[in-house]
Amino acid sequence: MGLSLVEKLWARHCVADLGDGTDLLYIDRVLLHERTGSMALKGLKEQGRAVRHPDRAFVCMDHIVDTLPGRSDTTIMPGGTAFIQETRAAAAEAGIRVFDIGDDRQGIVHVVSPEQGIALPGATLVCPDSHTCTQGGLGALAWGIGSTEAAHALATQTLVVKRPKTMRVRFDGALPPGVGAKDMILHLIAAHGAGGGAGYAIEFTGSAVSALSVEARMTLCNMAVEFAAWTGLVAPDAKTIDWVKGRPFAPKGDLWDEAVADWRGLVSDADAVFDKEIRIDCADIAPTITWGTSPQHAVPLTGHVPHPDHATDATAAQARRRALDYMGLKAGDALIGLPIDGAFIGSCTNSRLPDLRAAAAVLKGRKVAAGVRAICVPGSMQVKAAAEAEGLHVVFQAAGFEWRESGCSMCFFAGGEHFGKGERVVTSTNRNFENRQGPGTRSHLASPVTVAASAIAGHIADPRSFLGEG
Amino acid sequence: MQKFTRLTGVAAPLFRANVDTDAIIPSREMKKVSKEGLGEGMFADWRYSDVANRVENPEFILNWPCFRKAPILLAGPNFGCGSSREHAVWALQDYGIRCVIAPSFGAIFQGNCVRNGILPLVLPEPSVAALAQAGTPQLLTVDLAAQSVRVPDGTELPFTIAPADKEMLLEGLDAIGVTLKRLPAIRDFEGSYRARNPWLFF
């Protein structure tokens, strides 16, 4: 019987079988950020333990840093400066590289690590951040952990991990115009529930996944955690290898050739058996948007808010009622036409160059509707620089978007900037939880093109009517 | 790490689906680089009608006098989904929660519980729902060694747990210390691994 890609990567990183389905896995890269990584470094220091391989650990300042121009260690978030400064000092003491404020490589850890060639196909990567699965888009085995586990990975270069079950999610057929990776993953979570991937490592395959850009594959894998999956990944192909080539920390010369020869074999065998398979025909996917407070509360953009009584069970029905109350909606309401107060493009889900290009194509020659606060936060300073080289910032700014420095920004509310109570926001982020983007803020998750179209219209709008015009 | 062996206490029902770590500890409640004092911010958006001034919402279940000091939480499916922030577990621990009983957990949260001496106990959804809907405070006895929960009518509900997690909780193990005992094996592995994958090393 053949092996799946996850099983192959597992086998090559297995240091010891600890019994009962648990293995000691070798960890190639440990990524940290100032919010939770600070606690991992602090924990180690308190125990008097050293970081085993500081050259293979990296810190990004992303969660708490301001994204306003002229930023410094001072942040709007109460106590935020201490997180930044203590993390910087602890990293320096441990000999770990920091992509700091002012560095032209700074940005969101899940954007920076692939961009810098730190995340590589076939590698194991961990970070005390749930969206570490993003790097699965390169064919890496990457997953989110807690701060205590991060300390374990730093001290031992290994982790004790329970073997996950395997799932293959196959997206076949061509994506309709105006439909992208964000719509694919929201569609999947809506169909199978926010807990649908629990216990699984998911390989995304199929012709539609092959056709996606590497950045879009990262978007797909990014939200595997919103499906409760342990991680998600896409087998590396020629597109991946081209994408990685020449990146600062990627192998060079003969090592590059050796790496590529290895990466070409990183595929699931034809006769690999998965514990679960899901097939989705892409012809069935429309631009998708959430109406409630869980990523599973998603419907086609042209659809309506579903009735709580039509939920699968009493618990789900209760959750839908709470969500309707929080979101200020009622069953049967149309999504299109709901007036909005905010539009946000950013986060580790959708802040890469192709996301900004797609949104700019909608915004070009148009203006954000009066009364809508529209913000674009590039995922990294490299993304920002590349976007500016193409003039995308001019398009965003002319339309009325704020154009920010990179960081996690208003993807979540850390006590600093936020959208207002009861304000309705269309957002390219990954979580529409209660209070996620501010106390009482109502978040609708959608693709960057849907966010852009909605910002222009002043209400939730179908991006398809804006494409190919303007 | 605090050991978990046997616990008898009141179980507070918070039976909602997909309670995320942002709800357990809102990001803004993580005010300093520390595990200390996070209990005050636990469920802040639900627990306080005025978060800034810490005015309690009398309707929130943990503010009911009978559940205020409950060491056990009865939760809905996918409890602790969302972010990896271990602060969610540190907040529960600081508040006094020692065991969360739910039909399923967010994976990272579940691991974080075990590493901090909180038992994430999985029971079938109908069992948790029945316990949560009992109406009056229930005194449960959780016995980790025996892998059972005893409910007031004397019924024993068996549960399963990964043996490694059980051992870590029962013994209060220092996971890093345990792994460092394997350092020679890790070094051996590293040598051959590096020979096979030299491009992953700087």
Interface residues (C-beta under 8 A of the other chain):
Chain A: R12 H13 V15 A16 L18 G19 D20 G21 T22 L24 Y26 D28 R35 T36 S38 M39 K42 Q47 R49 D55 R56 M77 P78 G79 A82 F83 E86 T87 L120 G122 A123 P128 D129 S130 T132 G144 I145 G146 S147 T148 E149 A151 H152 A155 T156 Q157 T158 V160 K162 A194 G195 A198 G199 A228 W230 F249 P251 L255 W256 E258 A259 D262 S294 Q296 A314 T315 A316 Q318 A319 R322 F412 F413 A414 G415 R431 F433 E434 N435 R436 P439
Chain B: F15 R16 A17 N18 D20 D22 A23 P26 S27 R28 M30 K31 K32 V33 K35 D45 V51 G76 P77 N78 C81 G82 S83 S84 R85 E86 H87 V89 S104 G106 A107 I108 G111 N112 R115 N116 E125 A129 A162 P163 A164 A175 I176 T179 L180 R182 L183 A185 I186 F189 E190 Y193 R196 N197 P198 W199 L200 F201 F202
